[in-house]
Amino acid sequence: MIVEKKHLDGFTLLNVEGVIKLGESAQFFAQTLERTLSDDRGHVIIDFSKINFIDSTGIGELVGYLGRFRSSKRDLILVNPSDRIRKLLHVARLDDLFPTYDSVQAAIAAER
């Protein structure tokens, strides 16, 4: 798994590539979110356009960090998740918890 971090207009953008599943990739994803929570400010946009797969462990990390970010009055915003990930979030009734957009620009415009 590869994560590239950028700062855009008061937001932190995490471009994530690969898979997020039980094991090293989920642990790396969690560590990235932890560092972003402690080191950066503002809302966090996670670009899912290059995520091939996410399992329940990855979803669990997202949900766990959602609460921690919200406690800091920050959002975790999802951008361009695949249809499979959207369906997974819907089935788990999590789709209403995460603001979701089709592009980074749309997310920034809507969340200002």
N, CA, C and O atoms as a GROMACS GRO file, in nm:
protein
  448
    1MET      N    1   0.084  -0.118   0.000
    1MET     CA    2   0.000   0.000   0.000
    1MET      C    3   0.088   0.124   0.000
    1MET      O    4   0.191   0.129   0.068
    2ILE      N    5   0.046   0.223  -0.077
    2ILE     CA    6   0.119   0.348  -0.089
    2ILE      C    7   0.025   0.461  -0.049
    2ILE      O    8  -0.091   0.463  -0.089
    3VAL      N    9   0.076   0.555   0.031
    3VAL     CA   10  -0.002   0.673   0.068
    3VAL      C   11   0.082   0.796   0.040
    3VAL      O   12   0.197   0.807   0.084
    4GLU      N   13   0.023   0.889  -0.034
    4GLU     CA   14   0.087   1.018  -0.060
    4GLU      C   15   0.003   1.124   0.009
    4GLU      O   16  -0.118   1.130  -0.011
    5LYS      N   17   0.067   1.209   0.090
    5LYS     CA   18  -0.003   1.314   0.163
    5LYS      C   19   0.026   1.449   0.101
    5LYS      O   20   0.140   1.482   0.070
    6LYS      N   21  -0.081   1.528   0.082
    6LYS     CA   22  -0.070   1.665   0.030
    6LYS      C   23  -0.158   1.756   0.115
    6LYS      O   24  -0.253   1.712   0.179
    7HIS      N   25  -0.123   1.883   0.114
    7HIS     CA   26  -0.205   1.983   0.182
    7HIS      C   27  -0.265   2.074   0.075
    7HIS      O   28  -0.193   2.133  -0.005
    8LEU      N   29  -0.400   2.086   0.075
    8LEU     CA   30  -0.472   2.163  -0.024
    8LEU      C   31  -0.575   2.253   0.044
    8LEU      O   32  -0.669   2.203   0.105
    9ASP      N   33  -0.559   2.382   0.034
    9ASP     CA   34  -0.662   2.477   0.079
    9ASP      C   35  -0.716   2.446   0.217
    9ASP      O   36  -0.837   2.452   0.238
   10GLY      N   37  -0.630   2.414   0.312
   10GLY     CA   38  -0.675   2.386   0.448
   10GLY      C   39  -0.720   2.243   0.473
   10GLY      O   40  -0.763   2.210   0.584
   11PHE      N   41  -0.711   2.159   0.373
   11PHE     CA   42  -0.746   2.018   0.385
   11PHE      C   43  -0.618   1.935   0.374
   11PHE      O   44  -0.520   1.978   0.314
   12THR      N   45  -0.620   1.816   0.432
   12THR     CA   46  -0.515   1.718   0.411
   12THR      C   47  -0.571   1.614   0.316
   12THR      O   48  -0.677   1.557   0.341
   13LEU      N   49  -0.500   1.589   0.208
   13LEU     CA   50  -0.541   1.490   0.109
   13LEU      C   51  -0.451   1.369   0.120
   13LEU      O   52  -0.328   1.381   0.112
   14LEU      N   53  -0.512   1.252   0.138
   14LEU     CA   54  -0.438   1.126   0.140
   14LEU      C   55  -0.475   1.050   0.012
   14LEU      O   56  -0.587   1.002  -0.002
   15ASN      N   57  -0.379   1.038  -0.079
   15ASN     CA   58  -0.396   0.956  -0.198
   15ASN      C   59  -0.349   0.815  -0.162
   15ASN      O   60  -0.230   0.793  -0.140
   16VAL      N   61  -0.443   0.722  -0.156
   16VAL     CA   62  -0.414   0.587  -0.111
   16VAL      C   63  -0.421   0.493  -0.232
   16VAL      O   64  -0.512   0.502  -0.313
   17GLU      N   65  -0.321   0.404  -0.242
   17GLU     CA   66  -0.315   0.312  -0.355
   17GLU      C   67  -0.290   0.170  -0.306
   17GLU      O   68  -0.206   0.149  -0.217
   18GLY      N   69  -0.361   0.072  -0.363
   18GLY     CA   70  -0.338  -0.068  -0.329
   18GLY      C   71  -0.458  -0.130  -0.261
   18GLY      O   72  -0.572  -0.107  -0.301
   19VAL      N   73  -0.431  -0.210  -0.159
   19VAL     CA   74  -0.536  -0.278  -0.084
   19VAL      C   75  -0.526  -0.242   0.064
   19VAL      O   76  -0.418  -0.211   0.114
   20ILE      N   77  -0.640  -0.245   0.131
   20ILE     CA   78  -0.644  -0.224   0.276
   20ILE      C   79  -0.713  -0.346   0.334
   20ILE      O   80  -0.835  -0.360   0.324
   21LYS      N   81  -0.633  -0.434   0.394
   21LYS     CA   82  -0.690  -0.558   0.449
   21LYS      C   83  -0.613  -0.597   0.574
   21LYS      O   84  -0.509  -0.539   0.607
   22LEU      N   85  -0.666  -0.697   0.643
   22LEU     CA   86  -0.606  -0.747   0.766
   22LEU      C   87  -0.457  -0.769   0.745
   22LEU      O   88  -0.416  -0.832   0.648
   23GLY      N   89  -0.377  -0.718   0.837
   23GLY     CA   90  -0.232  -0.736   0.828
   23GLY      C   91  -0.162  -0.602   0.814
   23GLY      O   92  -0.208  -0.500   0.865
   24GLU      N   93  -0.050  -0.605   0.744
   24GLU     CA   94   0.036  -0.487   0.735
   24GLU      C   95  -0.032  -0.368   0.671
   24GLU      O   96  -0.012  -0.255   0.715
   25SER      N   97  -0.112  -0.390   0.567
   25SER     CA   98  -0.172  -0.275   0.498
   25SER      C   99  -0.271  -0.202   0.589
   25SER      O  100  -0.273  -0.079   0.590
   26ALA      N  101  -0.353  -0.274   0.663
   26ALA     CA  102  -0.447  -0.209   0.755
   26ALA      C  103  -0.372  -0.138   0.867
   26ALA      O  104  -0.412  -0.030   0.909
   27GLN      N  105  -0.265  -0.199   0.914
   27GLN     CA  106  -0.184  -0.137   1.019
   27GLN      C  107  -0.119  -0.009   0.967
   27GLN      O  108  -0.116   0.093   1.037
   28PHE      N  109  -0.067  -0.014   0.845
   28PHE     CA  110  -0.006   0.105   0.784
   28PHE      C  111  -0.110   0.215   0.764
   28PHE      O  112  -0.082   0.332   0.790
   29PHE      N  113  -0.229   0.177   0.719
   29PHE     CA  114  -0.338   0.272   0.700
   29PHE      C  115  -0.373   0.338   0.834
   29PHE      O  116  -0.389   0.460   0.840
   30ALA      N  117  -0.385   0.259   0.940
   30ALA     CA  118  -0.415   0.312   1.073
   30ALA      C  119  -0.305   0.406   1.121
   30ALA      O  120  -0.334   0.512   1.178
   31GLN      N  121  -0.180   0.371   1.100
   31GLN     CA  122  -0.068   0.456   1.140
   31GLN      C  123  -0.071   0.589   1.064
   31GLN      O  124  -0.040   0.694   1.120
   32THR      N  125  -0.107   0.582   0.936
   32THR     CA  126  -0.118   0.704   0.855
   32THR      C  127  -0.228   0.794   0.909
   32THR      O  128  -0.208   0.915   0.922
   33LEU      N  129  -0.343   0.737   0.941
   33LEU     CA  130  -0.451   0.816   0.997
   33LEU      C  131  -0.413   0.874   1.133
   33LEU      O  132  -0.446   0.988   1.164
   34GLU      N  133  -0.344   0.796   1.214
   34GLU     CA  134  -0.299   0.844   1.345
   34GLU      C  135  -0.204   0.964   1.331
   34GLU      O  136  -0.219   1.064   1.401
   35ARG      N  137  -0.107   0.952   1.240
   35ARG     CA  138  -0.014   1.064   1.217
   35ARG      C  139  -0.087   1.186   1.164
   35ARG      O  140  -0.056   1.299   1.203
   36THR      N  141  -0.182   1.164   1.076
   36THR     CA  142  -0.258   1.276   1.020
   36THR      C  143  -0.340   1.343   1.129
   36THR      O  144  -0.351   1.466   1.132
   37LEU      N  145  -0.398   1.265   1.217
   37LEU     CA  146  -0.476   1.318   1.328
   37LEU      C  147  -0.390   1.404   1.419
   37LEU      O  148  -0.433   1.511   1.462
   38SER      N  149  -0.270   1.358   1.449
   38SER     CA  150  -0.185   1.431   1.544
   38SER      C  151  -0.102   1.542   1.479
   38SER      O  152  -0.074   1.642   1.545
   39ASP      N  153  -0.064   1.527   1.353
   39ASP     CA  154   0.029   1.622   1.291
   39ASP      C  155  -0.036   1.729   1.206
   39ASP      O  156   0.022   1.836   1.188
   40ASP      N  157  -0.155   1.705   1.153
   40ASP     CA  158  -0.216   1.796   1.058
   40ASP      C  159  -0.343   1.858   1.117
   40ASP      O  160  -0.393   1.813   1.221
   41ARG      N  161  -0.392   1.959   1.050
   41ARG     CA  162  -0.515   2.027   1.093
   41ARG      C  163  -0.617   2.022   0.979
   41ARG      O  164  -0.583   1.993   0.865
   42GLY      N  165  -0.741   2.050   1.012
   42GLY     CA  166  -0.845   2.057   0.911
   42GLY      C  167  -0.901   1.920   0.877
   42GLY      O  168  -0.858   1.817   0.930
   43HIS      N  169  -0.998   1.921   0.787
   43HIS     CA  170  -1.061   1.798   0.742
   43HIS      C  171  -0.964   1.716   0.658
   43HIS      O  172  -0.869   1.769   0.600
   44VAL      N  173  -0.989   1.586   0.653
   44VAL     CA  174  -0.902   1.494   0.578
   44VAL      C  175  -0.983   1.430   0.466
   44VAL      O  176  -1.090   1.374   0.488
   45ILE      N  177  -0.929   1.441   0.345
   45ILE     CA  178  -0.989   1.381   0.228
   45ILE      C  179  -0.908   1.257   0.194
   45ILE      O  180  -0.786   1.264   0.178
   46ILE      N  181  -0.976   1.144   0.182
   46ILE     CA  182  -0.909   1.019   0.144
   46ILE      C  183  -0.954   0.984   0.004
   46ILE      O  184  -1.071   0.955  -0.020
   47ASP      N  185  -0.859   0.987  -0.090
   47ASP     CA  186  -0.889   0.955  -0.229
   47ASP      C  187  -0.879   0.804  -0.248
   47ASP      O  188  -0.770   0.746  -0.239
   48PHE      N  189  -0.992   0.741  -0.273
   48PHE     CA  190  -1.001   0.596  -0.288
   48PHE      C  191  -0.993   0.550  -0.433
   48PHE      O  192  -1.014   0.432  -0.460
   49SER      N  193  -0.963   0.638  -0.526
   49SER     CA  194  -0.968   0.602  -0.668
   49SER      C  195  -0.871   0.491  -0.706
   49SER      O  196  -0.892   0.422  -0.806
   50LYS      N  197  -0.765   0.471  -0.627
   50LYS     CA  198  -0.667   0.367  -0.658
   50LYS      C  199  -0.667   0.253  -0.556
   50LYS      O  200  -0.570   0.178  -0.546
   51ILE      N  201  -0.776   0.242  -0.480
   51ILE     CA  202  -0.790   0.131  -0.385
   51ILE      C  203  -0.853   0.014  -0.458
   51ILE      O  204  -0.964   0.024  -0.508
   52ASN      N  205  -0.782  -0.095  -0.464
   52ASN     CA  206  -0.831  -0.214  -0.532
   52ASN      C  207  -0.925  -0.296  -0.444
   52ASN      O  208  -1.016  -0.362  -0.495
   53PHE      N  209  -0.904  -0.292  -0.311
   53PHE     CA  210  -0.979  -0.378  -0.221
   53PHE      C  211  -0.969  -0.323  -0.080
   53PHE      O  212  -0.864  -0.274  -0.039
   54ILE      N  213  -1.079  -0.331  -0.007
   54ILE     CA  214  -1.078  -0.299   0.136
   54ILE      C  215  -1.164  -0.404   0.205
   54ILE      O  216  -1.275  -0.434   0.160
   55ASP      N  217  -1.114  -0.461   0.315
   55ASP     CA  218  -1.192  -0.561   0.388
   55ASP      C  219  -1.250  -0.500   0.514
   55ASP      O  220  -1.239  -0.379   0.537
   56SER      N  221  -1.310  -0.583   0.595
   56SER     CA  222  -1.376  -0.533   0.716
   56SER      C  223  -1.277  -0.470   0.814
   56SER      O  224  -1.314  -0.380   0.890
   57THR      N  225  -1.153  -0.515   0.812
   57THR     CA  226  -1.052  -0.454   0.898
   57THR      C  227  -1.026  -0.310   0.856
   57THR      O  228  -1.018  -0.220   0.940
   58GLY      N  229  -1.014  -0.289   0.726
   58GLY     CA  230  -0.994  -0.152   0.674
   58GLY      C  231  -1.114  -0.063   0.704
   58GLY      O  232  -1.097   0.053   0.742
   59ILE      N  233  -1.235  -0.118   0.686
   59ILE     CA  234  -1.356  -0.042   0.718
   59ILE      C  235  -1.359  -0.010   0.867
   59ILE      O  236  -1.397   0.100   0.907
   60GLY      N  237  -1.318  -0.106   0.948
   60GLY     CA  238  -1.313  -0.085   1.093
   60GLY      C  239  -1.218   0.028   1.131
   60GLY      O  240  -1.248   0.108   1.219
   61GLU      N  241  -1.103   0.034   1.064
   61GLU     CA  242  -1.008   0.144   1.090
   61GLU      C  243  -1.071   0.278   1.053
   61GLU      O  244  -1.058   0.376   1.127
   62LEU      N  245  -1.139   0.282   0.940
   62LEU     CA  246  -1.206   0.406   0.898
   62LEU      C  247  -1.307   0.452   1.002
   62LEU      O  248  -1.308   0.568   1.042
   63VAL      N  249  -1.391   0.360   1.046
   63VAL     CA  250  -1.496   0.394   1.142
   63VAL      C  251  -1.434   0.437   1.276
   63VAL      O  252  -1.478   0.534   1.337
   64GLY      N  253  -1.333   0.364   1.320
   64GLY     CA  254  -1.266   0.400   1.445
   64GLY      C  255  -1.205   0.539   1.441
   64GLY      O  256  -1.217   0.616   1.537
   65TYR      N  257  -1.140   0.571   1.332
   65TYR     CA  258  -1.078   0.703   1.321
   65TYR      C  259  -1.180   0.812   1.294
   65TYR      O  260  -1.156   0.928   1.328
   66LEU      N  261  -1.293   0.777   1.234
   66LEU     CA  262  -1.398   0.876   1.213
   66LEU      C  263  -1.438   0.939   1.346
   66LEU      O  264  -1.450   1.061   1.357
   67GLY      N  265  -1.458   0.856   1.447
   67GLY     CA  266  -1.494   0.906   1.580
   67GLY      C  267  -1.386   0.993   1.639
   67GLY      O  268  -1.415   1.096   1.700
   68ARG      N  269  -1.263   0.954   1.620
   68ARG     CA  270  -1.151   1.032   1.676
   68ARG      C  271  -1.136   1.166   1.605
   68ARG      O  272  -1.110   1.268   1.669
   69PHE      N  273  -1.154   1.166   1.473
   69PHE     CA  274  -1.147   1.292   1.399
   69PHE      C  275  -1.262   1.383   1.438
   69PHE      O  276  -1.243   1.503   1.457
   70ARG      N  277  -1.382   1.326   1.450
   70ARG     CA  278  -1.498   1.408   1.487
   70ARG      C  279  -1.484   1.466   1.627
   70ARG      O  280  -1.533   1.576   1.653
   71SER      N  281  -1.418   1.394   1.716
   71SER     CA  282  -1.392   1.448   1.850
   71SER      C  283  -1.304   1.572   1.843
   71SER      O  284  -1.309   1.658   1.931
   72SER      N  285  -1.225   1.580   1.737
   72SER     CA  286  -1.139   1.697   1.714
   72SER      C  287  -1.206   1.798   1.620
   72SER      O  288  -1.141   1.890   1.570
   73LYS      N  289  -1.337   1.780   1.597
   73LYS     CA  290  -1.416   1.865   1.508
   73LYS      C  291  -1.361   1.866   1.365
   73LYS      O  292  -1.354   1.969   1.299
   74ARG      N  293  -1.322   1.746   1.320
   74ARG     CA  294  -1.269   1.727   1.185
   74ARG      C  295  -1.346   1.612   1.120
   74ARG      O  296  -1.397   1.524   1.187
   75ASP      N  297  -1.351   1.616   0.988
   75ASP     CA  298  -1.419   1.509   0.914
   75ASP      C  299  -1.321   1.424   0.837
   75ASP      O  300  -1.213   1.470   0.799
   76LEU      N  301  -1.359   1.299   0.814
   76LEU     CA  302  -1.294   1.212   0.718
   76LEU      C  303  -1.386   1.208   0.596
   76LEU      O  304  -1.500   1.164   0.606
   77ILE      N  305  -1.336   1.254   0.485
   77ILE     CA  306  -1.416   1.268   0.363
   77ILE      C  307  -1.361   1.169   0.261
   77ILE      O  308  -1.241   1.164   0.236
   78LEU      N  309  -1.450   1.091   0.202
   78LEU     CA  310  -1.410   0.991   0.104
   78LEU      C  311  -1.433   1.045  -0.037
   78LEU      O  312  -1.537   1.105  -0.066
   79VAL      N  313  -1.336   1.023  -0.124
   79VAL     CA  314  -1.345   1.068  -0.262
   79VAL      C  315  -1.327   0.948  -0.354
   79VAL      O  316  -1.234   0.869  -0.340
   80ASN      N  317  -1.418   0.938  -0.449
   80ASN     CA  318  -1.411   0.841  -0.558
   80ASN      C  319  -1.394   0.695  -0.514
   80ASN      O  320  -1.311   0.624  -0.569
   81PRO      N  321  -1.473   0.650  -0.415
   81PRO     CA  322  -1.467   0.506  -0.384
   81PRO      C  323  -1.531   0.426  -0.497
   81PRO      O  324  -1.623   0.475  -0.564
   82SER      N  325  -1.483   0.308  -0.519
   82SER     CA  326  -1.539   0.222  -0.624
   82SER      C  327  -1.683   0.185  -0.589
   82SER      O  328  -1.727   0.203  -0.476
   83ASP      N  329  -1.755   0.135  -0.688
   83ASP     CA  330  -1.892   0.090  -0.664
   83ASP      C  331  -1.896  -0.017  -0.555
   83ASP      O  332  -1.987  -0.019  -0.473
   84ARG      N  333  -1.796  -0.106  -0.555
   84ARG     CA  334  -1.790  -0.212  -0.454
   84ARG      C  335  -1.778  -0.154  -0.314
   84ARG      O  336  -1.845  -0.199  -0.221
   85ILE      N  337  -1.691  -0.053  -0.298
   85ILE     CA  338  -1.672   0.009  -0.166
   85ILE      C  339  -1.798   0.086  -0.126
   85ILE      O  340  -1.837   0.082  -0.010
   86ARG      N  341  -1.861   0.154  -0.220
   86ARG     CA  342  -1.986   0.225  -0.191
   86ARG      C  343  -2.093   0.127  -0.143
   86ARG      O  344  -2.165   0.154  -0.047
   87LYS      N  345  -2.103   0.013  -0.211
   87LYS     CA  346  -2.202  -0.088  -0.173
   87LYS      C  347  -2.171  -0.145  -0.036
   87LYS      O  348  -2.262  -0.167   0.045
   88LEU      N  349  -2.043  -0.170  -0.009
   88LEU     CA  350  -2.002  -0.221   0.122
   88LEU      C  351  -2.039  -0.122   0.232
   88LEU      O  352  -2.091  -0.162   0.337
   89LEU      N  353  -2.014   0.006   0.210
   89LEU     CA  354  -2.050   0.108   0.308
   89LEU      C  355  -2.202   0.114   0.326
   89LEU      O  356  -2.252   0.131   0.437
   90HIS      N  357  -2.275   0.099   0.215
   90HIS     CA  358  -2.421   0.104   0.222
   90HIS      C  359  -2.476  -0.015   0.300
   90HIS      O  360  -2.561   0.002   0.388
   91VAL      N  361  -2.428  -0.135   0.270
   91VAL     CA  362  -2.475  -0.257   0.338
   91VAL      C  363  -2.447  -0.248   0.488
   91VAL      O  364  -2.528  -0.291   0.571
   92ALA      N  365  -2.332  -0.192   0.522
   92ALA     CA  366  -2.294  -0.178   0.664
   92ALA      C  367  -2.359  -0.055   0.728
   92ALA      O  368  -2.336  -0.026   0.846
   93ARG      N  369  -2.440   0.017   0.651
   93ARG     CA  370  -2.508   0.138   0.697
   93ARG      C  371  -2.411   0.245   0.745
   93ARG      O  372  -2.437   0.315   0.843
   94LEU      N  373  -2.301   0.254   0.674
   94LEU     CA  374  -2.199   0.354   0.708
   94LEU      C  375  -2.194   0.467   0.607
   94LEU      O  376  -2.123   0.565   0.627
   95ASP      N  377  -2.268   0.453   0.496
   95ASP     CA  378  -2.259   0.552   0.390
   95ASP      C  379  -2.306   0.691   0.432
   95ASP      O  380  -2.262   0.790   0.375
   96ASP      N  381  -2.394   0.699   0.532
   96ASP     CA  382  -2.439   0.829   0.580
   96ASP      C  383  -2.339   0.894   0.677
   96ASP      O  384  -2.348   1.013   0.704
   97LEU      N  385  -2.246   0.816   0.728
   97LEU     CA  386  -2.148   0.870   0.823
   97LEU      C  387  -2.035   0.945   0.755
   97LEU      O  388  -1.981   1.041   0.811
   98PHE      N  389  -2.000   0.902   0.635
   98PHE     CA  390  -1.885   0.960   0.564
   98PHE      C  391  -1.932   1.049   0.450
   98PHE      O  392  -2.002   1.001   0.360
   99PRO      N  393  -1.896   1.177   0.451
   99PRO     CA  394  -1.922   1.257   0.332
   99PRO      C  395  -1.844   1.195   0.216
   99PRO      O  396  -1.726   1.165   0.229
  100THR      N  397  -1.911   1.175   0.102
  100THR     CA  398  -1.850   1.108  -0.012
  100THR      C  399  -1.873   1.190  -0.138
  100THR      O  400  -1.984   1.235  -0.164
  101TYR      N  401  -1.766   1.209  -0.215
  101TYR     CA  402  -1.772   1.290  -0.337
  101TYR      C  403  -1.702   1.218  -0.451
  101TYR      O  404  -1.625   1.124  -0.430
  102ASP      N  405  -1.731   1.264  -0.572
  102ASP     CA  406  -1.672   1.203  -0.691
  102ASP      C  407  -1.536   1.261  -0.727
  102ASP      O  408  -1.464   1.204  -0.810
  103SER      N  409  -1.498   1.375  -0.668
  103SER     CA  410  -1.367   1.434  -0.697
  103SER      C  411  -1.318   1.514  -0.577
  103SER      O  412  -1.396   1.553  -0.491
  104VAL      N  413  -1.189   1.536  -0.574
  104VAL     CA  414  -1.128   1.615  -0.467
  104VAL      C  415  -1.181   1.758  -0.473
  104VAL      O  416  -1.212   1.817  -0.370
  105GLN      N  417  -1.192   1.812  -0.594
  105GLN     CA  418  -1.242   1.950  -0.610
  105GLN      C  419  -1.385   1.964  -0.557
  105GLN      O  420  -1.418   2.063  -0.491
  106ALA      N  421  -1.470   1.865  -0.587
  106ALA     CA  422  -1.608   1.868  -0.536
  106ALA      C  423  -1.611   1.861  -0.384
  106ALA      O  424  -1.692   1.929  -0.320
  107ALA      N  425  -1.524   1.780  -0.325
  107ALA     CA  426  -1.518   1.769  -0.179
  107ALA      C  427  -1.476   1.901  -0.116
  107ALA      O  428  -1.537   1.946  -0.019
  108ILE      N  429  -1.374   1.962  -0.171
  108ILE     CA  430  -1.325   2.090  -0.114
  108ILE      C  431  -1.432   2.197  -0.128
  108ILE      O  432  -1.456   2.272  -0.033
  109ALA      N  433  -1.497   2.206  -0.243
  109ALA     CA  434  -1.602   2.306  -0.264
  109ALA      C  435  -1.719   2.285  -0.168
  109ALA      O  436  -1.771   2.382  -0.113
  110ALA      N  437  -1.759   2.162  -0.147
  110ALA     CA  438  -1.876   2.132  -0.063
  110ALA      C  439  -1.846   2.145   0.086
  110ALA      O  440  -1.936   2.179   0.164
  111GLU      N  441  -1.725   2.119   0.127
  111GLU     CA  442  -1.692   2.113   0.270
  111GLU      C  443  -1.629   2.241   0.324
  111GLU      O  444  -1.584   2.243   0.439
  112ARG      N  445  -1.624   2.344   0.247
  112ARG     CA  446  -1.569   2.472   0.295
  112ARG      C  447  -1.657   2.534   0.400
  112ARG      O  448  -1.626   2.642   0.451
   0.00000   0.00000   0.00000
